[in-house]
Each structure stands twice: as structure tokens, then as C-alpha cells.
């Protein structure tokens, strides 16, 4: 077993900026030093990715992205 060290809270920025991939990167980077923070980073990435998917689906279903630019080619 590895000795537990407290890692910086800045690791939470990785999943915030990169979503699920960032959560996985943060998890594997700090899992041996601070396993509790590593799991939280992974959950932050999962939750933010789920929120992003839900928001995108709701925007597409309302027709926000359907615009006619009247371009004739």
C-alpha cells in the first residue's frame, strides 16, 4: 500500500475543463497519493459530462441549432 499524501485542490480543475477524460486523467494521476480526492475528481468529470449531454440534447430538441442562413450554392 502506498502512503497517503494530500494533493492540491487544483486537481479538480482537470475534470472541470476536460470533462470525463479529465476525470480519468486526474484519477490515475492521484489515485495512489489521495484516493478519496481521486474518486471525487472522477465523479466531477462524470457529472459534468452528463450535464453537458443533457443540456445539448435539450438545446437540439428545442430547435436552437436549426438556423437558415439562406445561402444558395
C-alpha positions in Angstrom: 0.0 0.0 0.0 1.2 3.5 -0.8 1.5 6.2 1.8 -1.3 8.7 1.6 -0.4 12.3 0.7 -2.7 15.2 0.5 -2.8 16.6 -3.1 -3.7 20.1 -4.2 -7.3 21.1 -4.9 -6.2 22.3 -8.3 -6.7 18.7 -9.5 -10.4 19.5 -9.6 -9.7 21.9 -12.5 -8.7 19.0 -14.8 -12.2 17.4 -14.9 -13.9 20.8 -14.9 -12.1 21.8 -18.1 -11.8 18.3 -19.8 -14.9 16.5 -18.5 -14.9 12.7 -18.3 -11.4 12.4 -19.9 -10.0 14.9 -17.4 -11.6 13.0 -14.5 -10.0 9.8 -15.7 -6.6 11.5 -16.1 -6.9 13.1 -12.6 -8.0 9.7 -11.1 -5.0 7.8 -12.4 -2.6 10.7 -11.6 -3.5 11.0 -7.9 -5.1 7.6 -7.0 -2.1 6.4 -5.0 -1.4 9.6 -3.1 -5.0 10.7 -2.3 -7.6 8.0 -3.3 -10.6 10.0 -1.9 -9.8 13.1 -4.0 -9.1 10.8 -7.0 -12.6 9.4 -6.7 -14.2 12.8 -6.3 -12.3 14.1 -9.4 -13.7 11.1 -11.4 -17.2 11.8 -10.2 -16.9 15.5 -11.1 -15.9 14.5 -14.6 -18.8 12.1 -14.9 -21.4 14.5 -13.5 -20.2 17.5 -15.7 -20.2 15.2 -18.8 -23.8 14.1 -18.0 -24.9 17.7 -17.5 -23.3 18.7 -20.8 -25.1 15.8 -22.7 -28.5 16.8 -21.1 -28.1 20.5 -22.0 -27.0 19.7 -25.6 -29.9 17.3 -26.1 -32.4 19.9 -24.7 -31.0 22.6 -27.0 -31.2 20.4 -30.1 -34.7 19.3 -29.3 -35.9 23.0 -28.9 -34.5 23.8 -32.3 -31.9 26.4 -31.2 -29.4 25.0 -33.7 -31.7 25.0 -36.7 -31.0 28.2 -38.5 -31.5 29.0 -42.1 -28.7 31.2 -43.5 -30.3 31.5 -46.9 -27.1 30.5 -48.7 -27.6 29.5 -52.4 -24.8 27.5 -53.9 
